[in-house]
């Protein structure tokens, strides 16, 4: 049986943890959580950790977390304004 791997990066702004194929980012100031999982479209393999690690090495933890945060479902949901969800039937017809 495979064991779940956990890795962690942290600084004063962010905490990044990788657990069972999901990258979990915590913005320490607001305590907001974001989860990200990336898969290769051809092979279906999880590529999250490799890409995040490369991004941290190249640009630093703050920039990597800000970038990967924007790939999370939680961040995307927070960007939807309630007025955009209203369906205007006159525009559909």
KEKOLPA-352983 format. One record per residue: residue in three letters; x, y, z of N, C-alpha, C in turn. Coordinates in steps of 0.02 Angstrom, whole numbers, plus 50000, padded with zeros to 5 digits. Atoms other than C-alpha are relative to their C-alpha. Layout:
AlaXYZXYZXYZ...
***
This chain:
Unk500424994150000500005000050000500445006250000Unk499624993850004500645017249954499855004550060Unk500104995249947500895029950091499885006949968Unk500124993250024500235047650067500625004250017Unk499414995849990501675059750045499785007050019Unk500154993249980501655076650129500645004149999Unk499444995450004502835090950092499755006850022Unk500234993549978502805108450158500515005549984Unk499624993850005503435125750114499635005050043Unk500344994749964503085140650223500455006150007Unk499674993749983503535158750254499505004050041Unk500464996249957502685172950347499335001449967Unk500634998650036501335174950212499614993749981Unk500315006050028500985157350149500244993650034Unk499815006849981500985139250199499744995549943Unk500185004450055500975126250060500124992850021Unk499955007049981500645107850093499744995849942Unk500205004750053500515093449970499794993650034Unk500265005849966499415079350030499564995949954Unk500385004650041498775064449930499825002949932Unk500094997550068498985073049762499685006949995Unk500324993450001498225089749812500465005050035Unk499624994549971499175105849843499525004350040Unk500434995949957498415115249989500395006150021Unk499684993749985498875133550004499615003550055Unk500324996249947498515143550161500295007050002Unk499794993049995498585162450158499965001850074Unk499974999649928499145165450337499665006350028Unk500314993949974498515183350355499254999450007Unk500735000649999496705179250312499764993050018Unk500165007049987496785160450346499534997149946Unk500385002850056496005157150175500384994049973Unk499715006250026496305139850104499834999249926Unk500095001350072496505135249920500294993149984Unk499755006750019496675117749847500074999749924Unk499855000350071497445114049677500244993049983Unk499755006350026497685098249577500045000649924Unk499894999750072498425097949402500154993149973Unk499875006550031498405082849287500215001049928Unk499785000150069499295079549123499424997549957Unk500585001950041497965078648986500124993649960Unk499855006050040498855064848889500044993850044Unk499885006049959499375053149029499534999450060Unk500435000149941498195058049169500385000150066Unk499584999849939499655058949291499945006750035Unk500014994049959499635071449432500675003649992Unk499394996150011500895085249393500045006150046Unk500064994249957500445097349533500655001550036Unk499424998849958501945095249647500605002149960Unk499424998450041503255095549510499975007349975Unk500064993250026502585111649434500035005250055Unk499974995249945502355120149602500725000750025Unk499314999949977504115115449658500445004049953Unk499614996250050504865122249496499855007450005Unk500214993049995503885138349516500305003250063Unk499704997449938504485140549696500755001149991Unk499284999350010506295137649645500175005849954Unk499864994850049506175149849500499785007050024Unk500294993449985505085163849571499905001550075Unk500114998949928504955161449760499314997750021Unk500625002749974503575155249872499415004749993Unk500564995350004502515171049874499695000249930Unk500254999550068502375172449686499694993349977Unk500265006650018502115153649664499304999050031Unk500655000949967500695153549791499475004649970Unk500484995550032499865168849714499774997349932Unk500175002850066499925160449544499574993850006Unk500375006249993499315143349599499325001150035Unk500634998249968497965151349707499465001249946Unk500474998250053497165157549546499764993949959Unk500215006250032497025139549484499514996150043Unk500425003849954495985134149634499265001649989Unk500724999150006494105131749632499755005150052Unk500214995449947493955141649795500105007349978Unk499864993250022494765157149719499535001949942Unk500454998550057493755155949558499295001350024Unk500674998949973492145154549658499945006850035Unk500024993549965492595170049759499995005849951Unk499994994750050492785180049597499335001049965Unk500644999550033491005177049539499565004950038Unk500444995049969489915192149576499294997449995Unk500695002650001488115187549623499585002949943Unk500394997150055487445199449490500134996449934Unk499845003650061488315189149356499634993449995Unk500355006450000487315173849406499275000649981Unk500704999050017485625181549366499904998849925Unk500155001650070484875174949205499495005049973Unk500454995350032484105188249095499714996649938Unk500315003850054482865179248983499945004049935Unk500044996050061482725193848861500654999749960Unk499375000650036484575191748819500104993249970Unk499935006850024484415173048793499594999049936Unk500455001250056482955173648671500185004049939
***
